[in-house]
Amino acid sequence: MNVSGRVAIVTGGGQGIGKSIVEKLGSYGADVVVVDVNLEKAQAVSDTIKQMGRKSMALKVDVTNLKECEAMAEAVFKEMEAIHIVVNNAGITRDGLILRMSEEDWDAVMNVNLKGAFNCTKAALKYMTKGVRPTTRRARPASSALRSRLPGSSPQGT
């Protein structure tokens, strides 16, 4: 995979799978922004990327908050001058039987795992589309809404 010179944002990049994604993107030549709710962990991973000779920055962001995601995208674009890749990895679990799960736990999971991906993607797209010629855009039909072009739909992969 050649991502040399590309700028990637990885949410939940301070630990676990996110950390592995950050390290793999860095090893493939990407400059990586490590986003996490734990700034210390994000900074440690960011330092690892810098040791690879790549540019990196760490940001503390609550992905459930659109304003924080917008500020993140703006800061990344200002510092890195581009955004090419967004990996929406931030996620939480509240494992248990649905009969025992509280509504608060359900809401927390949905807010981080789904709304967080929406917020980060929406915020980053503002900068990802800057300077992009229409002939270079690609869409992969990932849902029937995209293939049938349903009015008002928000299909996957766009």
Backbone as a chain_set.jsonl record, in Angstrom:
{"seq": "MNVSGRVAIVTGGGQGIGKSIVEKLGSYGADVVVVDVNLEKAQAVSDTIKQMGRKSMALKVDVTNLKECEAMAEAVFKEMEAIHIVVNNAGITRDGLILRMSEEDWDAVMNVNLKGAFNCTKAALKYMTKGVRPTTRRARPASSALRSRLPGSSPQGT", "coords": {"N": [[0.848, -1.167, 0.0], [0.67, 2.113, -0.945], [0.946, 5.006, 0.61], [2.455, 7.195, 0.808], [3.298, 10.459, 1.694], [0.676, 11.118, 2.175], [-1.887, 12.386, 4.317], [-3.191, 11.159, 7.215], [-5.909, 10.738, 9.446], [-6.527, 9.171, 12.459], [-8.947, 8.057, 14.502], [-9.345, 7.191, 17.938], [-6.778, 6.37, 18.165], [-4.863, 6.024, 20.128], [-4.445, 3.611, 21.4], [-4.685, -0.008, 21.337], [-6.373, -1.43, 18.52], [-6.496, 0.906, 17.011], [-4.001, 2.118, 17.521], [-2.335, 0.243, 16.274], [-3.174, 0.593, 13.626], [-2.364, 3.238, 13.179], [0.435, 2.934, 13.42], [0.944, 1.171, 11.283], [0.101, 2.705, 9.048], [1.983, 4.78, 9.272], [4.333, 3.295, 8.828], [3.985, 2.734, 6.186], [4.437, 5.149, 5.05], [2.752, 7.332, 5.481], [1.795, 10.507, 6.869], [0.633, 10.942, 10.103], [-2.175, 11.724, 12.091], [-2.927, 11.404, 15.376], [-5.73, 10.737, 17.11], [-7.465, 10.855, 20.11], [-9.266, 10.289, 23.202], [-7.617, 10.27, 25.298], [-4.988, 12.134, 25.778], [-2.302, 11.728, 26.527], [-1.726, 9.06, 25.82], [-2.207, 9.248, 23.071], [-0.195, 11.044, 22.359], [2.118, 9.567, 22.9], [1.955, 7.575, 20.926], [2.02, 9.167, 18.667], [4.608, 10.191, 18.903], [6.061, 7.898, 18.312], [5.536, 7.66, 15.576], [6.809, 9.936, 14.638], [9.422, 9.182, 15.152], [9.789, 7.452, 13.095], [10.351, 9.119, 11.095], [8.279, 10.487, 9.979], [5.715, 13.02, 9.726], [3.686, 13.969, 12.472], [0.951, 14.419, 14.721], [-0.705, 14.803, 17.866], [-3.976, 14.763, 19.129], [-6.478, 15.626, 21.47], [-9.709, 14.643, 21.413], [-13.207, 14.592, 21.687], [-15.155, 12.556, 20.049], [-17.893, 12.523, 19.915], [-18.741, 15.05, 19.913], [-19.546, 17.452, 17.724], [-18.49, 20.049, 17.311], [-15.917, 19.838, 18.446], [-14.839, 17.985, 16.686], [-14.889, 19.442, 14.313], [-13.085, 21.481, 15.0], [-10.823, 19.889, 15.272], [-10.405, 18.961, 12.608], [-9.896, 21.381, 11.335], [-7.549, 22.194, 12.681], [-5.815, 20.125, 11.932], [-5.708, 20.47, 9.135], [-4.594, 23.009, 9.026], [-2.066, 22.586, 10.176], [-0.985, 20.33, 8.782], [-1.644, 20.758, 6.178], [-3.308, 19.301, 4.517], [-5.824, 16.74, 4.224], [-6.185, 13.43, 3.699], [-6.991, 10.859, 4.369], [-9.296, 9.314, 6.524], [-9.687, 7.43, 9.341], [-12.123, 6.029, 11.029], [-11.949, 4.862, 13.874], [-12.464, 5.053, 16.574], [-14.182, 3.748, 19.301], [-16.474, 2.224, 21.601], [-17.446, -0.308, 23.969], [-20.17, -1.792, 25.65], [-20.612, -4.365, 26.834], [-23.008, -6.944, 27.228], [-26.121, -8.556, 28.025], [-28.949, -7.521, 26.19], [-31.264, -7.214, 27.637], [-30.323, -6.482, 30.085], [-28.931, -4.206, 29.597], [-28.515, -0.758, 30.049], [-30.314, 2.193, 29.026], [-28.675, 4.409, 28.932], [-26.122, 3.289, 28.578], [-26.489, 2.138, 26.044], [-26.961, 4.482, 24.525], [-24.464, 5.74, 24.859], [-22.722, 3.988, 23.488], [-23.798, 4.134, 20.868], [-23.444, 6.865, 20.376], [-20.611, 7.256, 20.43], [-19.655, 5.249, 18.634], [-21.21, 5.456, 16.25], [-22.296, 8.133, 15.848], [-19.928, 9.475, 16.309], [-18.297, 8.653, 14.154], [-19.738, 9.788, 12.054], [-19.546, 12.543, 12.761], [-16.729, 13.022, 12.627], [-16.135, 12.347, 9.975], [-17.777, 14.141, 8.556], [-16.681, 16.601, 9.402], [-14.036, 16.389, 8.442], [-14.375, 16.085, 5.671], [-14.878, 18.593, 4.65], [-12.366, 19.667, 4.298], [-11.069, 17.692, 2.884], [-12.089, 17.786, 0.356], [-11.14, 20.118, -0.712], [-9.652, 21.624, -3.438], [-9.916, 19.383, -5.009], [-10.408, 17.968, -8.105], [-13.389, 17.384, -9.972], [-13.136, 15.135, -11.651], [-11.43, 13.449, -10.32], [-12.701, 12.351, -8.2], [-14.089, 9.54, -6.551], [-16.614, 7.126, -6.172], [-17.841, 4.384, -4.417], [-20.282, 2.074, -4.942], [-21.874, 1.148, -2.203], [-24.213, 0.713, -1.042], [-27.716, 0.126, -1.589], [-29.02, 2.515, -1.749], [-27.216, 4.282, -2.907], [-26.842, 3.154, -5.438], [-29.433, 3.318, -6.497], [-29.914, 5.946, -6.259], [-31.5, 7.404, -4.276], [-33.508, 10.126, -3.298], [-32.372, 12.399, -0.855], [-31.019, 10.498, 0.571], [-28.326, 9.057, 2.479], [-25.963, 7.362, 1.572], [-23.664, 4.607, 2.216], [-20.13, 4.908, 1.788], [-19.838, 7.34, 0.491]], "CA": [[0.0, 0.0, 0.0], [1.469, 3.333, -1.029], [0.278, 6.203, 1.13], [3.52, 8.17, 1.027], [2.91, 11.847, 1.543], [-0.733, 11.31, 2.504], [-2.168, 12.737, 5.708], [-4.261, 10.314, 7.741], [-6.424, 10.944, 10.8], [-7.02, 7.92, 13.03], [-9.59, 8.262, 15.795], [-9.086, 6.059, 18.815], [-5.443, 5.931, 17.769], [-3.933, 5.977, 21.253], [-4.265, 2.266, 21.944], [-5.381, -1.114, 20.692], [-6.399, -1.525, 17.064], [-6.165, 2.227, 16.475], [-2.543, 2.282, 17.588], [-1.768, -0.598, 15.21], [-3.479, 1.243, 12.35], [-1.457, 4.392, 13.093], [1.796, 2.46, 13.176], [1.003, 0.593, 9.934], [0.065, 3.826, 8.103], [3.296, 5.422, 9.353], [5.337, 2.433, 8.182], [3.735, 2.824, 4.742], [4.827, 6.463, 4.574], [1.769, 8.385, 5.733], [1.86, 11.38, 8.038], [-0.554, 10.484, 10.82], [-2.717, 12.467, 13.227], [-3.446, 10.448, 16.353], [-6.836, 11.352, 17.836], [-7.931, 9.995, 21.198], [-9.731, 11.036, 24.375], [-6.485, 10.276, 26.216], [-3.912, 12.838, 25.074], [-0.995, 11.146, 26.824], [-1.561, 7.872, 24.971], [-2.111, 9.718, 21.687], [1.116, 11.664, 22.178], [3.125, 8.498, 22.861], [1.874, 6.946, 19.606], [2.489, 10.188, 17.732], [6.077, 10.221, 19.011], [6.547, 6.721, 17.582], [5.465, 7.981, 14.149], [7.875, 10.909, 14.38], [10.679, 8.437, 15.139], [9.869, 6.822, 11.771], [10.675, 10.157, 10.129], [7.041, 11.019, 9.433], [5.082, 14.077, 10.517], [2.576, 13.463, 13.266], [0.476, 15.248, 15.83], [-1.675, 14.151, 18.738], [-5.064, 15.65, 19.521], [-7.522, 15.101, 22.343], [-10.995, 14.984, 20.805], [-14.401, 13.812, 21.992], [-15.765, 12.409, 18.73], [-19.342, 12.705, 19.993], [-18.986, 16.489, 19.887], [-19.262, 17.936, 16.369], [-17.619, 21.238, 17.375], [-14.546, 19.366, 18.657], [-14.401, 17.345, 15.439], [-14.623, 20.522, 13.361], [-11.829, 22.108, 15.422], [-9.774, 18.928, 14.948], [-10.152, 18.992, 11.167], [-9.28, 22.678, 11.036], [-6.176, 22.165, 13.196], [-5.038, 19.209, 11.091], [-5.486, 21.1, 7.835], [-3.68, 24.14, 9.235], [-0.724, 22.073, 10.471], [-0.518, 19.352, 7.804], [-1.991, 21.329, 4.867], [-4.147, 18.387, 3.743], [-6.399, 15.55, 4.859], [-6.465, 12.469, 2.638], [-7.528, 9.602, 4.892], [-9.884, 9.334, 7.86], [-10.019, 6.107, 9.853], [-13.024, 6.169, 12.171], [-11.694, 3.689, 14.689], [-12.908, 5.258, 17.957], [-15.359, 2.961, 19.634], [-16.579, 1.687, 22.957], [-18.397, -1.402, 24.142], [-20.83, -1.98, 26.938], [-21.072, -5.728, 26.611], [-24.002, -7.513, 28.13], [-27.41, -8.881, 27.429], [-29.751, -6.327, 25.947], [-32.228, -7.091, 28.726], [-29.66, -5.857, 31.236], [-28.262, -2.977, 29.174], [-29.26, 0.475, 30.324], [-30.45, 3.1, 27.89], [-27.49, 5.263, 28.943], [-25.031, 2.541, 27.949], [-26.819, 2.057, 24.617], [-26.721, 5.801, 23.944], [-23.018, 5.999, 24.829], [-22.159, 3.192, 22.396], [-24.249, 4.709, 19.598], [-22.841, 8.19, 20.203], [-19.19, 7.147, 20.074], [-19.407, 4.38, 17.488], [-21.892, 5.9, 15.029], [-22.28, 9.591, 15.72], [-18.525, 9.881, 16.229], [-17.845, 8.462, 12.772], [-20.417, 10.824, 11.271], [-18.962, 13.854, 13.085], [-15.354, 13.133, 12.115], [-16.174, 12.335, 8.515], [-18.364, 15.407, 8.114], [-15.711, 17.674, 9.65], [-12.866, 16.22, 7.579], [-14.73, 16.225, 4.262], [-14.763, 20.014, 4.28], [-10.978, 19.902, 3.887], [-10.654, 16.652, 1.943], [-12.569, 18.138, -0.978], [-10.486, 21.334, -1.184], [-8.714, 21.438, -4.534], [-10.118, 18.127, -5.712], [-11.149, 18.114, -9.363], [-14.476, 16.404, -10.052], [-12.73, 13.915, -12.356], [-10.638, 12.586, -9.456], [-13.534, 11.789, -7.141], [-14.57, 8.196, -6.792], [-17.625, 6.627, -5.241], [-18.075, 2.953, -4.526], [-21.641, 1.733, -4.528], [-21.844, 0.245, -1.054], [-25.575, 0.494, -0.579], [-28.715, 0.26, -2.644], [-29.386, 3.926, -1.846], [-26.313, 4.907, -3.86], [-27.109, 2.625, -6.769], [-30.719, 3.788, -7.007], [-29.916, 7.4, -6.098], [-32.69, 7.829, -3.557], [-33.405, 11.517, -2.846], [-32.213, 12.608, 0.585], [-30.347, 9.388, 1.237], [-26.917, 9.227, 2.814], [-25.446, 5.998, 1.438], [-22.291, 4.299, 2.629], [-19.1, 5.031, 0.755], [-19.796, 8.636, -0.182]], "C": [[0.895, 1.231, 0.0], [0.642, 4.526, -0.578], [1.308, 7.286, 1.445], [3.014, 9.574, 0.759], [1.448, 12.128, 1.828], [-0.863, 11.629, 3.987], [-3.384, 11.933, 6.157], [-4.623, 10.742, 9.159], [-6.948, 9.601, 11.27], [-7.621, 8.226, 14.391], [-9.413, 7.01, 16.634], [-7.703, 5.496, 18.579], [-4.444, 5.785, 18.9], [-3.659, 4.598, 21.804], [-4.958, 1.232, 21.075], [-5.253, -1.123, 19.18], [-6.016, -0.196, 16.436], [-4.675, 2.489, 16.455], [-1.868, 1.473, 16.486], [-2.001, 0.015, 13.834], [-2.546, 2.429, 12.137], [-0.054, 3.936, 12.722], [1.943, 1.883, 11.764], [0.983, 1.709, 8.887], [1.402, 4.565, 8.092], [4.373, 4.611, 8.661], [5.177, 2.429, 6.667], [3.993, 4.224, 4.197], [3.844, 7.589, 4.795], [2.195, 9.255, 6.915], [0.547, 11.154, 8.78], [-0.888, 11.385, 12.004], [-3.398, 11.455, 14.136], [-4.486, 11.165, 17.215], [-7.326, 10.365, 18.889], [-8.487, 10.874, 22.31], [-8.632, 11.112, 25.427], [-5.273, 10.873, 25.494], [-2.54, 12.226, 25.328], [-0.728, 9.919, 25.955], [-1.407, 8.272, 23.506], [-0.731, 10.299, 21.415], [2.216, 10.614, 22.092], [3.132, 7.813, 21.489], [2.378, 7.907, 18.538], [4.022, 10.275, 17.734], [6.708, 9.051, 18.268], [6.572, 6.994, 16.08], [6.563, 8.975, 13.778], [9.241, 10.221, 14.336], [10.876, 7.688, 13.821], [10.242, 7.835, 10.693], [9.46, 10.768, 9.458], [6.549, 12.168, 10.31], [3.9, 13.468, 11.262], [2.185, 14.495, 14.303], [-0.559, 14.453, 16.604], [-2.712, 15.176, 19.15], [-6.034, 14.915, 20.44], [-8.852, 15.586, 21.795], [-12.064, 14.032, 21.324], [-15.178, 13.712, 20.692], [-17.281, 12.567, 18.744], [-19.734, 14.177, 19.894], [-18.569, 17.047, 18.523], [-18.326, 19.136, 16.386], [-16.167, 20.829, 17.587], [-13.994, 18.706, 17.397], [-14.084, 18.393, 14.376], [-13.324, 21.24, 13.699], [-10.64, 21.204, 15.113], [-9.41, 19.016, 13.474], [-9.466, 20.286, 10.769], [-7.82, 22.702, 11.483], [-5.279, 21.268, 12.341], [-4.718, 19.864, 9.757], [-4.5, 22.258, 7.952], [-2.242, 23.649, 9.42], [-0.164, 21.208, 9.336], [-0.804, 19.765, 6.356], [-2.802, 20.391, 3.97], [-4.757, 17.36, 4.685], [-6.785, 14.623, 3.716], [-7.231, 11.25, 3.115], [-8.121, 9.855, 6.271], [-10.236, 7.902, 8.225], [-10.833, 6.307, 11.124], [-12.948, 4.906, 13.01], [-12.214, 3.84, 16.113], [-14.179, 4.459, 18.209], [-15.302, 2.471, 21.065], [-17.531, 0.502, 22.949], [-18.977, -1.334, 25.537], [-21.485, -3.349, 26.841], [-22.065, -6.181, 27.67], [-25.267, -7.842, 27.372], [-28.231, -7.613, 27.283], [-30.79, -6.123, 27.048], [-31.637, -6.39, 29.945], [-29.003, -4.526, 30.885], [-29.138, -1.772, 29.475], [-29.34, 1.326, 29.059], [-29.242, 4.027, 27.802], [-26.302, 4.578, 28.287], [-25.256, 2.432, 26.44], [-26.513, 3.381, 23.936], [-25.231, 6.113, 23.842], [-22.362, 5.253, 23.673], [-22.535, 3.799, 21.046], [-23.591, 6.069, 19.335], [-21.381, 8.113, 19.791], [-19.03, 6.402, 18.748], [-20.039, 4.879, 16.191], [-21.831, 7.41, 14.841], [-20.851, 10.106, 15.604], [-17.968, 9.753, 14.826], [-18.467, 9.514, 11.858], [-19.757, 12.18, 11.496], [-17.575, 14.026, 12.474], [-15.32, 13.166, 10.598], [-16.695, 13.659, 7.981], [-17.36, 16.549, 8.262], [-14.529, 17.593, 8.687], [-13.187, 16.454, 6.107], [-14.635, 17.658, 3.775], [-13.368, 20.307, 3.733], [-10.496, 18.879, 2.87], [-11.056, 17.002, 0.513], [-11.948, 19.421, -1.51], [-9.499, 20.991, -2.289], [-8.866, 20.148, -5.297], [-10.94, 18.391, -6.97], [-12.238, 17.057, -9.422], [-14.074, 15.104, -10.736], [-11.923, 12.979, -11.468], [-11.458, 11.978, -8.329], [-14.014, 10.404, -7.539], [-15.618, 7.853, -5.752], [-17.788, 5.14, -5.475], [-19.495, 2.667, -4.08], [-21.611, 0.701, -3.411], [-23.236, 0.009, -0.502], [-26.535, 0.675, -1.737], [-29.142, 1.704, -2.806], [-28.494, 4.644, -2.848], [-26.622, 4.442, -5.283], [-28.414, 3.163, -7.348], [-30.896, 5.288, -6.847], [-31.202, 7.905, -5.459], [-32.528, 9.254, -3.057], [-33.305, 11.578, -1.329], [-31.498, 11.498, 1.308], [-28.893, 9.752, 1.514], [-26.265, 7.861, 2.765], [-24.033, 5.845, 1.969], [-21.361, 4.546, 1.463], [-19.083, 6.348, 0.026], [-19.127, 9.649, 0.689]], "O": [[1.774, 1.368, 0.851], [-0.244, 4.994, -1.292], [1.056, 8.182, 2.251], [2.385, 9.842, -0.264], [1.018, 13.277, 1.732], [-0.05, 11.196, 4.804], [-4.458, 12.016, 5.562], [-3.751, 11.066, 9.965], [-7.725, 8.956, 10.567], [-6.912, 8.606, 15.322], [-9.341, 5.901, 16.104], [-7.468, 4.301, 18.762], [-3.284, 5.454, 18.654], [-2.734, 4.424, 22.598], [-5.73, 1.576, 20.18], [-4.185, -0.864, 18.626], [-5.292, -0.165, 15.44], [-4.146, 3.023, 15.48], [-0.94, 1.955, 15.837], [-1.123, -0.038, 12.973], [-2.001, 2.609, 11.048], [0.568, 4.49, 11.815], [2.971, 2.092, 11.121], [1.763, 1.669, 7.935], [1.899, 4.936, 7.028], [5.234, 5.17, 7.981], [6.133, 2.15, 5.944], [3.792, 4.467, 3.008], [4.082, 8.706, 4.336], [2.867, 8.791, 7.836], [-0.525, 11.17, 8.175], [-0.025, 11.756, 12.799], [-4.319, 10.747, 13.728], [-4.155, 12.088, 17.959], [-7.57, 9.194, 18.598], [-8.209, 12.072, 22.353], [-8.706, 11.928, 26.345], [-4.619, 10.198, 24.699], [-1.699, 12.208, 24.429], [0.368, 9.76, 25.418], [-0.582, 7.709, 22.786], [-0.16, 10.068, 20.35], [3.146, 10.755, 21.299], [4.198, 7.508, 20.954], [3.081, 7.502, 17.612], [4.643, 10.415, 16.681], [7.771, 9.197, 17.663], [7.516, 6.608, 15.39], [7.174, 8.859, 12.716], [10.117, 10.628, 13.572], [12.001, 7.331, 13.47], [10.429, 7.477, 9.53], [9.595, 11.492, 8.471], [6.918, 12.277, 11.479], [3.212, 12.58, 10.759], [2.99, 15.335, 14.705], [-1.204, 13.55, 16.069], [-2.38, 16.314, 19.48], [-6.367, 13.75, 20.221], [-9.1, 16.79, 21.718], [-11.855, 12.821, 21.391], [-15.8, 14.688, 20.272], [-17.891, 12.729, 17.687], [-20.916, 14.507, 19.802], [-17.38, 17.105, 18.209], [-17.439, 19.223, 15.536], [-15.271, 21.409, 16.974], [-12.813, 18.855, 17.081], [-13.119, 18.247, 13.626], [-12.546, 21.573, 12.806], [-9.572, 21.687, 14.737], [-8.234, 19.132, 13.13], [-8.549, 20.277, 9.948], [-6.952, 23.176, 10.75], [-4.13, 21.609, 12.063], [-3.577, 19.816, 9.299], [-3.666, 22.458, 7.069], [-1.309, 24.24, 8.875], [1.004, 21.343, 8.974], [-0.259, 19.177, 5.421], [-2.963, 20.666, 2.781], [-4.269, 17.141, 5.794], [-7.605, 14.975, 2.868], [-8.023, 10.672, 2.371], [-7.511, 10.538, 7.094], [-10.987, 7.237, 7.512], [-10.301, 6.702, 12.162], [-13.772, 4.001, 12.877], [-12.389, 2.835, 16.802], [-15.124, 4.499, 17.422], [-14.232, 2.324, 21.656], [-18.327, 0.339, 22.024], [-18.333, -0.868, 26.477], [-22.707, -3.485, 26.775], [-21.957, -5.834, 28.846], [-25.446, -7.447, 26.22], [-28.208, -6.74, 28.151], [-31.155, -4.988, 27.356], [-32.358, -5.782, 30.735], [-28.566, -3.796, 31.775], [-30.337, -1.765, 29.195], [-28.528, 1.185, 28.145], [-28.829, 4.394, 26.702], [-25.559, 5.202, 27.529], [-24.326, 2.612, 25.654], [-25.875, 3.405, 22.883], [-24.784, 6.686, 22.849], [-21.538, 5.821, 22.956], [-21.677, 3.959, 20.178], [-23.228, 6.379, 18.2], [-20.956, 8.836, 18.89], [-18.343, 6.879, 17.845], [-19.438, 4.729, 15.127], [-21.375, 7.902, 13.809], [-20.594, 11.067, 14.881], [-17.25, 10.636, 14.355], [-17.792, 10.063, 10.987], [-19.444, 12.886, 10.538], [-17.283, 15.059, 11.872], [-14.558, 13.931, 10.006], [-16.118, 14.231, 7.057], [-17.207, 17.367, 7.355], [-14.073, 18.615, 8.174], [-12.348, 16.972, 5.37], [-14.342, 17.9, 2.604], [-13.213, 21.106, 2.809], [-9.603, 19.173, 2.075], [-10.417, 16.55, -0.437], [-12.201, 19.785, -2.658], [-8.61, 20.161, -2.097], [-8.037, 19.835, -6.151], [-12.028, 18.964, -6.907], [-12.026, 15.935, -8.962], [-14.635, 14.056, -10.417], [-11.743, 11.814, -11.824], [-10.939, 11.158, -7.572], [-14.304, 10.135, -8.704], [-15.511, 8.249, -4.591], [-17.864, 4.693, -6.619], [-19.869, 2.988, -2.952], [-21.353, -0.479, -3.651], [-23.421, -0.804, 0.404], [-26.202, 1.302, -2.742], [-29.584, 2.095, -3.887], [-28.963, 5.526, -3.567], [-26.658, 5.246, -6.214], [-28.499, 3.434, -8.545], [-31.917, 5.84, -7.256], [-31.907, 8.734, -6.034], [-31.508, 9.572, -2.445], [-34.046, 10.904, -0.613], [-31.374, 11.537, 2.532], [-28.316, 10.63, 0.872], [-26.032, 7.253, 3.81], [-23.306, 6.822, 2.147], [-21.745, 4.413, 0.301], [-18.378, 6.479, -0.974], [-18.994, 10.808, 0.297]]}, "num_chains": 1, "name": "protein.A"}
